Amino acid sequence: MSADPEVMKYIGDGSVFTWTKEVAMNRYKDGISGQDNNDFGNMAVYRRDRDLYIGWCGVCYSKFLDHIELGYRYCRYSWGKGYATEAASAILTETYQVTEIDEILACVHPDNTASIRVLEKLGFNYAYSKLSKPIGRDIFVYKIDRNVFTHRFQRQDL
């Protein structure tokens, strides 16, 4: 997924990369050790009807934002099918049910209209722009608070 230029187009500076088995294992171990500290993390997303990995979604602390951030990335073959909205809704629901976090942010490249649409469907609103040094331009920061998401979820209009 991270080796696909279309997937990486709006991520950081757009560079593609692949991980060796060793790097992937170290990232996995770092994620597991972070769970001991009650850190958040990303969850693998699979299609329900098949054992097919389609991407990841999660919340974690962002140094860039100095705040909790929702993030996701999906394989190109899964785009446009509602998976990002469905998985993010589940992550947000769980986060708000088991934590005292009141606000979650999300960064999005201004040209990534599909990702902006996902955030808006979830109830996120544009908050501000922030300079991203890797791309040399401002990116959009969206936010959602517990009350907005909970109200939206209760209406089940996702």
DRENDO-1510 file (C-alpha; in Angstrom, 1 decimal, always signed):
<recs>
REC; n; res; u; v; w
REC; 1; MET; +0.0; +0.0; +0.0 .
REC; 2; SER; +2.8; +2.5; +0.9 .
REC; 3; ALA; +4.6; +1.5; -2.3 .
REC; 4; ASP; +1.6; +2.7; -4.4 .
REC; 5; PRO; +2.2; +6.3; -5.6 .
REC; 6; GLU; -1.6; +7.0; -5.8 .
REC; 7; VAL; -2.1; +5.9; -2.2 .
REC; 8; MET; +0.9; +8.0; -1.1 .
REC; 9; LYS; +0.0; +11.1; -3.2 .
REC; 10; TYR; -1.4; +13.1; -0.3 .
REC; 11; ILE; +0.7; +11.6; +2.5 .
REC; 12; GLY; +3.7; +13.7; +3.7 .
REC; 13; ASP; +5.8; +14.5; +0.7 .
REC; 14; GLY; +4.3; +11.8; -1.4 .
REC; 15; SER; +7.2; +9.4; -1.2 .
REC; 16; VAL; +6.6; +5.7; -1.6 .
REC; 17; PHE; +8.3; +3.2; +0.6 .
REC; 18; THR; +8.4; -0.5; +1.5 .
REC; 19; TRP; +9.3; -2.0; +4.8 .
REC; 20; THR; +11.6; -5.0; +5.2 .
REC; 21; LYS; +10.4; -7.8; +7.4 .
REC; 22; GLU; +12.7; -6.5; +10.2 .
REC; 23; VAL; +11.4; -3.0; +10.0 .
REC; 24; ALA; +7.8; -4.2; +10.0 .
REC; 25; MET; +8.5; -6.4; +13.1 .
REC; 26; ASN; +10.1; -3.6; +14.9 .
REC; 27; ARG; +7.1; -1.3; +14.2 .
REC; 28; TYR; +4.8; -4.0; +15.4 .
REC; 29; LYS; +6.8; -4.5; +18.6 .
REC; 30; ASP; +6.9; -0.7; +19.2 .
REC; 31; GLY; +3.1; -0.7; +18.9 .
REC; 32; ILE; +2.6; -3.6; +21.3 .
REC; 33; SER; +4.9; -1.9; +23.9 .
REC; 34; GLY; +3.0; +1.3; +23.5 .
REC; 35; GLN; -0.2; -0.6; +24.6 .
REC; 36; ASP; +1.4; -1.2; +27.9 .
REC; 37; ASN; +1.4; +2.6; +28.4 .
REC; 38; ASN; -2.2; +2.9; +27.4 .
REC; 39; ASP; -1.2; +4.5; +24.1 .
REC; 40; PHE; -3.5; +4.4; +21.1 .
REC; 41; GLY; -2.6; +2.9; +17.8 .
REC; 42; ASN; -3.8; +1.8; +14.4 .
REC; 43; MET; -5.9; -1.1; +13.7 .
REC; 44; ALA; -5.7; -3.3; +10.6 .
REC; 45; VAL; -8.9; -3.1; +8.5 .
REC; 46; TYR; -10.1; -6.2; +6.7 .
REC; 47; ARG; -13.2; -6.8; +4.5 .
REC; 48; ARG; -15.9; -8.6; +6.5 .
REC; 49; ASP; -16.8; -11.0; +3.7 .
REC; 50; ARG; -13.2; -12.1; +2.9 .
REC; 51; ASP; -9.9; -12.3; +4.8 .
REC; 52; LEU; -8.6; -9.3; +2.7 .
REC; 53; TYR; -6.5; -6.6; +4.2 .
REC; 54; ILE; -7.6; -3.2; +2.9 .
REC; 55; GLY; -5.8; -0.7; +5.1 .
REC; 56; TRP; -5.6; +0.7; +8.6 .
REC; 57; CYS; -7.3; +3.2; +10.8 .
REC; 58; GLY; -6.7; +4.5; +14.3 .
REC; 59; VAL; -6.1; +7.3; +16.8 .
REC; 60; CYS; -2.8; +8.3; +18.2 .
REC; 61; TYR; -0.9; +11.2; +19.6 .
REC; 62; SER; +0.4; +13.5; +16.9 .
REC; 63; LYS; +3.6; +15.4; +17.6 .
REC; 64; PHE; +2.8; +17.6; +14.6 .
REC; 65; LEU; -0.5; +18.6; +16.1 .
REC; 66; ASP; +0.4; +18.1; +19.8 .
REC; 67; HIS; -3.0; +16.4; +20.0 .
REC; 68; ILE; -4.8; +13.1; +19.5 .
REC; 69; GLU; -5.3; +12.5; +15.8 .
REC; 70; LEU; -7.5; +10.2; +13.7 .
REC; 71; GLY; -5.6; +8.7; +10.8 .
REC; 72; TYR; -6.2; +6.1; +8.1 .
REC; 73; ARG; -4.8; +4.7; +4.9 .
REC; 74; TYR; -6.4; +2.3; +2.5 .
REC; 75; CYS; -5.3; +0.2; -0.5 .
REC; 76; ARG; -6.5; +1.7; -3.8 .
REC; 77; TYR; -8.7; -1.2; -4.6 .
REC; 78; SER; -10.8; -0.4; -1.5 .
REC; 79; TRP; -11.4; +3.3; -2.2 .
REC; 80; GLY; -14.9; +4.6; -2.7 .
REC; 81; LYS; -16.7; +1.8; -0.9 .
REC; 82; GLY; -17.4; +3.3; +2.5 .
REC; 83; TYR; -14.7; +1.4; +4.3 .
REC; 84; ALA; -12.9; +4.5; +5.6 .
REC; 85; THR; -16.1; +6.0; +7.0 .
REC; 86; GLU; -17.2; +2.7; +8.6 .
REC; 87; ALA; -13.8; +1.9; +10.2 .
REC; 88; ALA; -13.3; +5.5; +11.5 .
REC; 89; SER; -16.8; +5.6; +12.9 .
REC; 90; ALA; -16.0; +2.4; +14.9 .
REC; 91; ILE; -12.7; +3.8; +16.1 .
REC; 92; LEU; -14.3; +7.1; +17.2 .
REC; 93; THR; -17.1; +5.3; +18.9 .
REC; 94; GLU; -14.7; +3.1; +20.9 .
REC; 95; THR; -12.4; +6.0; +21.7 .
REC; 96; TYR; -15.2; +8.2; +23.0 .
REC; 97; GLN; -16.7; +5.2; +25.0 .
REC; 98; VAL; -13.5; +4.1; +26.7 .
REC; 99; THR; -11.6; +7.4; +27.2 .
REC; 100; GLU; -12.2; +10.9; +28.5 .
REC; 101; ILE; -10.9; +12.5; +25.3 .
REC; 102; ASP; -13.2; +15.3; +24.2 .
REC; 103; GLU; -11.7; +16.3; +20.9 .
REC; 104; ILE; -10.0; +14.5; +18.1 .
REC; 105; LEU; -8.2; +16.2; +15.2 .
REC; 106; ALA; -7.4; +14.9; +11.7 .
REC; 107; CYS; -5.0; +16.3; +9.1 .
REC; 108; VAL; -5.8; +16.2; +5.4 .
REC; 109; HIS; -4.1; +17.5; +2.3 .
REC; 110; PRO; -6.2; +20.3; +0.8 .
REC; 111; ASP; -6.4; +18.5; -2.6 .
REC; 112; ASN; -7.6; +15.2; -1.0 .
REC; 113; THR; -11.3; +15.7; -1.5 .
REC; 114; ALA; -12.2; +12.1; -0.9 .
REC; 115; SER; -10.6; +12.2; +2.6 .
REC; 116; ILE; -12.2; +15.5; +3.3 .
REC; 117; ARG; -15.5; +14.0; +2.5 .
REC; 118; VAL; -14.9; +11.1; +4.9 .
REC; 119; LEU; -14.1; +13.5; +7.7 .
REC; 120; GLU; -17.2; +15.6; +6.9 .
REC; 121; LYS; -19.5; +12.5; +6.9 .
REC; 122; LEU; -18.1; +11.6; +10.3 .
REC; 123; GLY; -19.0; +15.1; +11.6 .
REC; 124; PHE; -15.6; +16.7; +11.5 .
REC; 125; ASN; -15.4; +20.4; +10.8 .
REC; 126; TYR; -12.5; +22.4; +9.4 .
REC; 127; ALA; -10.6; +24.0; +12.3 .
REC; 128; TYR; -7.5; +25.6; +10.9 .
REC; 129; SER; -4.5; +25.2; +8.5 .
REC; 130; LYS; -1.0; +24.4; +9.5 .
REC; 131; LEU; +2.2; +24.5; +7.5 .
REC; 132; SER; +3.6; +21.0; +6.6 .
REC; 133; LYS; +7.3; +21.4; +6.0 .
REC; 134; PRO; +7.6; +18.2; +4.0 .
REC; 135; ILE; +5.2; +19.5; +1.3 .
REC; 136; GLY; +5.9; +23.2; +1.8 .
REC; 137; ARG; +2.3; +24.2; +2.1 .
REC; 138; ASP; -0.6; +24.4; +4.6 .
REC; 139; ILE; -2.6; +21.3; +5.2 .
REC; 140; PHE; -6.1; +21.4; +6.6 .
REC; 141; VAL; -6.8; +20.4; +10.2 .
REC; 142; TYR; -10.3; +19.1; +11.0 .
REC; 143; LYS; -11.8; +18.5; +14.4 .
REC; 144; ILE; -14.7; +16.7; +16.1 .
REC; 145; ASP; -15.7; +16.7; +19.7 .
REC; 146; ARG; -17.4; +14.0; +21.7 .
REC; 147; ASN; -20.8; +15.7; +21.8 .
REC; 148; VAL; -21.0; +16.3; +18.0 .
REC; 149; PHE; -19.9; +12.7; +17.2 .
REC; 150; THR; -22.2; +11.2; +19.8 .
REC; 151; HIS; -25.2; +13.2; +18.5 .
REC; 152; ARG; -24.4; +12.1; +15.0 .
REC; 153; PHE; -24.0; +8.5; +15.9 .
REC; 154; GLN; -27.2; +8.4; +17.8 .
REC; 155; ARG; -29.0; +9.6; +14.7 .
REC; 156; GLN; -27.1; +6.9; +12.8 .
REC; 157; ASP; -26.8; +9.0; +9.6 .
REC; 158; LEU; -23.4; +7.7; +8.6 .
</recs>
